[in-house]
């Protein structure tokens, strides 16, 4: 093997520094471009997603491209099954257009074909044409299709947000987990790809991601939990910076910074600076209790303002009733797609059942 021939292999712990540097060199170019840093441990976010492996393309003894594939339990239309999650597709700018992304995906496909057949999902930022091109080429030999268009609402930390009718809200405790799971199982009954809520998935998810139970907030009516959401800033897994944004948003951000000394304006990011924001995970409510969930969301935004964060991030797919929660709240948006594919023909029927469904995706782990 010559020095310039790529060596495709599973990553090992000693690849960590090279993968951290690779991440810094590969922002997500889209309408709003982001760079996701992974200090101090590149592999921590991969472990939080599920059990699996990072693969690297090594040239001259250095990892210059990577991709990951993990497996986790998820709810499908026909029951609970293991799905694969593809992520972390990165190629160093000096080594692009050399087929490395394609080679990594083919290596994963070959490895996964030896495992129990599964449906695989992945996310692509809207406007990320480079990744779209790789996905199309990869899909010429395997089934690959878009499942959902996701919207991440960046709820701005404005002061004085009008709260919905008062409800009792508090931090959750371990004793609340079963009741919260029942709320989530009810809300996500018609969704696919979500954790199998009601079967112990919430406690499993908290343990795997390292999110404390106290990050969960619940709303109660007559002593009964009717809504829940988690507010978490996972700095130990990843840190986000904006590398580019539309001119209009840049101008708005600059104006807010200039006037913030005399007016109660939201904290907005600027290009190149770290983003501080809270992910709103596991939002859900029992039928008829949407106002209770909205109260929890508004309360989370108010807390983010007190912590001088830029925004709270709430994500849902097109057609999800969660869109109603942001009505009346100042916000910007970031959009991406969830696609699904298979590596084994026996999973084609399972892939077909996902089409046209409401999709759950946890942007915190993207």
C-alpha positions, -999 to 999 in steps of 0.1 A, spaced: 0 0 0 14 34 -10 15 63 14 -13 81 -6 -36 51 -7 -63 55 19 -66 29 47 -102 25 57 -104 11 93 -123 14 126 -112 43 147 -92 37 179 -87 60 209 -55 73 197 -73 88 167 -91 112 190 -68 143 185 -69 139 147 -107 136 148 -111 167 169 -89 186 144 -109 171 115 -141 184 131 -127 219 134 -119 218 97 -153 206 86 -182 230 95 -217 222 82 -221 245 52 -258 254 48 -281 284 50 -267 289 85 -233 272 87 -223 256 120 -192 240 134 -197 214 160 -167 210 182 -163 178 202 -137 186 230 -126 170 251 -136 135 238 -147 131 201 -162 97 208 -185 109 237 -213 120 213 -211 88 193 -215 68 225 -245 89 235 -262 80 203 -259 42 208 -236 13 205 -214 13 174 -182 24 157 -165 54 141 -146 46 109 -117 66 95 -99 70 62 -62 73 70 -36 87 46 0 90 55 -7 78 90 -34 105 97 -71 103 99 -84 127 72 -120 115 69 -146 97 91 -181 85 95 -199 67 123 -226 41 126 -244 32 158 -274 11 167 -303 20 191 -338 7 199 -366 27 182 -403 24 176 -413 14 141 -448 10 127 -446 -28 133 -431 -27 168 -398 -20 185 -366 -28 165 -330 -19 164 -321 9 138 -288 22 126 -278 59 128 -253 72 103 -235 104 113 -202 123 115 -195 122 77 -164 145 75 -137 148 49 -107 172 54 -109 200 28 -74 190 14 -87 155 7 -121 161 -8 -133 148 -43 -110 118 -38 -139 93 -31 -131 90 6 -167 96 18 -179 70 -7 -153 45 5 -162 50 41 -199 45 34 -192 14 15 -170 1 43 -199 6 68 -223 -10 44 -201 -41 40 -197 -43 78 -234 -39 85 -244 -65 59 -229 -90 83 -250 -78 112 -287 -82 119 -306 -64 91 -318 -29 101 -331 4 87 -305 32 88 -312 69 92 -291 100 87 -296 138 89 -286 164 62 -287 201 67 -308 219 41 -285 234 16 -256 210 22 -252 200 -14 -219 182 -8 -234 156 14 -265 153 -8 -242 143 -37 -226 115 -17 -260 103 -5 -273 102 -41 -244 81 -53 -246 58 -23 -283 54 -31 -278 41 -66 -270 6 -53 -292 7 -22 -327 19 -12 -324 55 2 -352 79 6 -361 111 24 -385 106 53 -391 140 69 -382 177 68 -373 188 103 -374 223 116 -353 234 146 -369 265 161 -343 287 178 -366 303 204 -350 337 212 -345 348 248 -367 378 248 -379 393 281 -415 394 292 -429 365 272 -466 360 279 -471 328 298 -501 305 291 -526 299 320 -508 291 352 -499 254 358 -479 238 385 -443 232 372 -413 216 389 -381 197 384 -385 160 379 -371 133 401 -363 97 396 -397 88 410 -414 107 381 -398 87 353 -426 62 349 -453 88 347 -432 109 323 -427 79 301 -465 73 299 -470 110 288 -443 105 261 -457 71 250 -491 88 246 -478 118 227 -455 99 204 -479 70 197 -482 80 160 -445 88 155 -417 66 143 -380 64 151 -386 76 187 -373 57 217 -398 30 228 -413 52 255 -432 31 280 -407 3 279 -380 19 301 -365 39 272 -364 72 290 -342 60 319 -320 42 293 -317 73 272 -308 95 302 -281 71 313 -266 67 278 -265 105 271 -255 115 306 -283 140 310 -293 144 347 -330 137 356 -332 173 371 -331 187 335 -366 173 330 -394 197 340 -430 185 345 -463 202 346 -490 189 369 -528 193 370 -545 180 402 -512 163 411 -510 144 379 -481 149 354 -497 160 321 -467 174 302 -429 172 303 -398 186 285 -361 184 292 -338 215 290 -302 206 285 -269 222 274 -247 191 266 -213 209 267 -196 177 276 -207 162 242 -203 191 218 -200 228 215 -214 248 186 -201 279 167 -217 298 138 -193 300 109 -217 318 85 -252 332 85 -275 352 61 -269 389 59 -302 398 74 -296 377 105 -260 391 108 -275 426 108 -301 417 134 -275 402 156 -253 433 154 -282 456 161 -292 436 192 -257 437 205 -255 475 200 -288 483 216 -287 456 244 -273 481 269 -304 503 267 -332 479 255 -343 445 267 -333 426 235 -325 389 231 -289 376 232 -280 367 196 -248 350 184 -222 364 161 -201 346 135 -171 328 150 -183 330 186 -196 301 207 -233 295 207 -249 289 242 -282 273 240 -305 247 255 -319 217 237 -356 211 245 -357 173 245 -386 149 249 -414 175 246 -448 159 251 -482 162 267 -514 143 274 -544 150 251 -559 184 259 -529 196 278 -509 215 251 -511 247 272 -492 229 300 -464 220 276 -463 256 262 -459 269 298 -429 246 303 -414 258 270 -419 295 279 -404 288 313 -374 272 297 -368 302 274 -371 325 305 -345 304 323 -322 305 293 -324 343 293 -314 344 329 -284 322 321 -275 346 292 -280 319 266 -288 327 230 -319 306 226 -337 273 232 -339 247 204 -371 229 198 -372 204 169 -401 187 151 -410 173 117 -434 189 92 -470 184 103 -462 177 139 -485 195 164 -454 207 182 -452 235 157 -481 251 175 -460 256 206 -439 283 190 -468 304 180 -463 339 194 -427 332 204 -398 351 187 -377 327 168 -354 319 139 -353 285 121 -328 259 110 -340 231 87 -326 196 79 -338 163 65 -340 128 79 -334 101 53 -335 63 56 -319 35 38 -312 -2 40 -282 -25 35 -302 -57 31 -331 -64 8 -351 -81 36 -357 -46 52 -374 -31 22 -409 -37 36 -398 -20 69 -385 9 50 -417 13 31 -438 15 63 -418 46 74 -429 67 44 -455 93 52 -452 90 90 -445 116 117 -408 113 125 -391 118 158 -355 131 158 -334 142 188 -314 172 174 -293 171 206 -275 140 193 -270 152 157 
